[in-house]
Amino acid sequence: MAHHFITGVAGFIGSQLADRLLAEGHFVSGVDDFSLGTEGHLASARKESRFHFVEADVSNPDAAKDSFARAVQAHGVVDFVWHLAANSDILAGVADLTVDFKRTLGTTYGTLEAAREVGVRRIAFASTSAVYGEREDILEEESGPLLPISNYGATKLASEALLSAAVESFLENVWIFRFPNVIGPRATHGAIYDFVKRLTAYPGTLRVLGDGTQCKPYLHVSELMDAMQFIVAHTTDRRNVFNIGPRGEGTFVRFLAEQSIARVAPGTSIAYTGGDRGWVGDVPRFSYSTKKLKRLGWTPRITSDEAAIRAIDEMACEQGL
Ligand SMILES: NC(=O)c1ccc[n+]([C@@H]2O[C@H](COP(=O)([O-])OP(=O)(O)OC[C@H]3O[C@@H](n4cnc5c(N)ncnc54)[C@H](O)[C@@H]3O)[C@@H](O)[C@H]2O)c1
């Protein structure tokens, strides 16, 4: 059994990953500053003696080093780091560059400094389709030039670069996973999250950013974790870059709104704000190639639409519906 360290462990994906690794019998340590994650997400992990948590801001290298040192004290050498801490509120980063500079790039810097200090050799990183910017072609790992259109995408790309460079100095392997939209229980943000919450609180009219024709791939968090674990188990390159996506094409925002209404508040009308995108820095349409992942031997089981319907139901259940 290995000792895994997760940054952003109280977030949506981090807490799901912690629960999965603990269920597999691993030791799990994690850090979070609760800027976006919640204590409630740690409820099941907290029951395990193999779980160790430190509340700290990993963009501060001293705090990051302290959290890693405490993890080593608790469970011994850290075998693997999952670096998930970031600003996931993309709109907040549009308004203020310091948000992504600190929380998305700064957390990578702090994590790398701490990882070096305690002798970590392997890191997986949660990157994003946003590093590709707005492109007409199907996004492949080799697509370029990479010209992000949001501060979030820009600082994720800068993080990728820092991780790549660290392979030359102290890391043996790095995995860069470019996620599309990830959905499922415990989500802390995103269109489905907003729709379900707003429909629960204010049924009647649902305000939807853009004209509903935005179309992106949505991946269920369970499939994301399957894919990440599969890739780590089946790759040994020093730098491993993979898109992870659902089966088939993406899902229209209009579909998300209609399905959310059908599940949460039937009869609600939709008010589109208009325009081809939801906000500044939004990439309204993209298609993801997951051929590289298929060649490695992993295929997603469900489509983006199926993942959306499942996640809407799960999130409605979380609201007690
Ligand atoms: N969910 C998605 O659709 C999606 C898509 C692409 C990439 N990602 C990436 O995956 C990762 C996890 O995303 P998520 O959806 O679980 O988001 P999330 O916001 O739920 O989780 C991120 C966690 O990081 C924590 N955090 C932020 N700044 C921190 C800091 N300075 N120190 C310590 N903790 C800090 C937050 O409190 C939060 O718990 C993020 O890096 C995100 O950018 C997510």
PDBQT file of the ligand as one rigid body, heavy atoms in Angstrom, charges set to zero:
ROOT
HETATM    1  N1  LIG A 401     -14.171  20.087 -12.074  1.00  0.00    +0.000 N 
HETATM    2  C1  LIG A 401     -13.806  20.369 -13.318  1.00  0.00    +0.000 C 
HETATM    3  O1  LIG A 401     -14.664  20.446 -14.216  1.00  0.00    +0.000 OA
HETATM    4  C2  LIG A 401     -12.366  20.558 -13.672  1.00  0.00    +0.000 A 
HETATM    5  C3  LIG A 401     -12.024  20.691 -15.026  1.00  0.00    +0.000 A 
HETATM    6  C4  LIG A 401     -10.684  20.874 -15.362  1.00  0.00    +0.000 A 
HETATM    7  C5  LIG A 401      -9.719  20.898 -14.366  1.00  0.00    +0.000 A 
HETATM    8  N2  LIG A 401     -10.088  20.788 -13.058  1.00  0.00    +0.000 N 
HETATM    9  C6  LIG A 401      -9.054  20.870 -12.028  1.00  0.00    +0.000 C 
HETATM   10  O2  LIG A 401      -9.172  19.787 -11.129  1.00  0.00    +0.000 OA
HETATM   11  C7  LIG A 401      -8.799  20.206  -9.813  1.00  0.00    +0.000 C 
HETATM   12  C8  LIG A 401      -9.905  19.883  -8.832  1.00  0.00    +0.000 C 
HETATM   13  O3  LIG A 401     -11.067  20.591  -9.256  1.00  0.00    +0.000 OA
HETATM   14  P1  LIG A 401     -12.416  20.529  -8.442  1.00  0.00    +0.000 P 
HETATM   15  O4  LIG A 401     -13.511  20.563  -9.428  1.00  0.00    +0.000 OA
HETATM   16  O5  LIG A 401     -12.376  19.444  -7.444  1.00  0.00    +0.000 OA
HETATM   17  O6  LIG A 401     -12.374  21.964  -7.749  1.00  0.00    +0.000 OA
HETATM   18  P2  LIG A 401     -12.610  22.342  -6.235  1.00  0.00    +0.000 P 
HETATM   19  O7  LIG A 401     -12.626  23.821  -6.170  1.00  0.00    +0.000 OA
HETATM   20  O8  LIG A 401     -13.786  21.622  -5.694  1.00  0.00    +0.000 OA
HETATM   21  O9  LIG A 401     -11.286  21.798  -5.546  1.00  0.00    +0.000 OA
HETATM   22  C9  LIG A 401     -10.106  22.544  -5.464  1.00  0.00    +0.000 C 
HETATM   23  C10 LIG A 401      -9.689  22.550  -3.997  1.00  0.00    +0.000 C 
HETATM   24  O10 LIG A 401      -8.447  23.260  -3.866  1.00  0.00    +0.000 OA
HETATM   25  C11 LIG A 401      -8.541  23.998  -2.676  1.00  0.00    +0.000 C 
HETATM   26  N3  LIG A 401      -7.575  25.103  -2.738  1.00  0.00    +0.000 N 
HETATM   27  C12 LIG A 401      -7.602  26.179  -3.568  1.00  0.00    +0.000 A 
HETATM   28  N4  LIG A 401      -6.571  26.981  -3.321  1.00  0.00    +0.000 NA
HETATM   29  C13 LIG A 401      -5.856  26.394  -2.334  1.00  0.00    +0.000 A 
HETATM   30  C14 LIG A 401      -4.686  26.747  -1.628  1.00  0.00    +0.000 A 
HETATM   31  N5  LIG A 401      -4.026  27.890  -1.910  1.00  0.00    +0.000 N 
HETATM   32  N6  LIG A 401      -4.220  25.923  -0.664  1.00  0.00    +0.000 NA
HETATM   33  C15 LIG A 401      -4.893  24.773  -0.380  1.00  0.00    +0.000 A 
HETATM   34  N7  LIG A 401      -6.013  24.385  -0.998  1.00  0.00    +0.000 NA
HETATM   35  C16 LIG A 401      -6.498  25.198  -1.957  1.00  0.00    +0.000 A 
HETATM   36  C17 LIG A 401      -9.973  24.473  -2.599  1.00  0.00    +0.000 C 
HETATM   37  O11 LIG A 401     -10.385  24.845  -1.306  1.00  0.00    +0.000 OA
HETATM   38  C18 LIG A 401     -10.707  23.255  -3.115  1.00  0.00    +0.000 C 
HETATM   39  O12 LIG A 401     -11.070  22.388  -2.050  1.00  0.00    +0.000 OA
HETATM   40  C19 LIG A 401      -8.483  21.702  -9.908  1.00  0.00    +0.000 C 
HETATM   41  O13 LIG A 401      -7.106  21.857 -10.087  1.00  0.00    +0.000 OA
HETATM   42  C20 LIG A 401      -9.209  22.123 -11.169  1.00  0.00    +0.000 C 
HETATM   43  O14 LIG A 401      -8.608  23.243 -11.754  1.00  0.00    +0.000 OA
HETATM   44  C21 LIG A 401     -11.383  20.613 -12.690  1.00  0.00    +0.000 A 
ENDROOT
TORSDOF 0
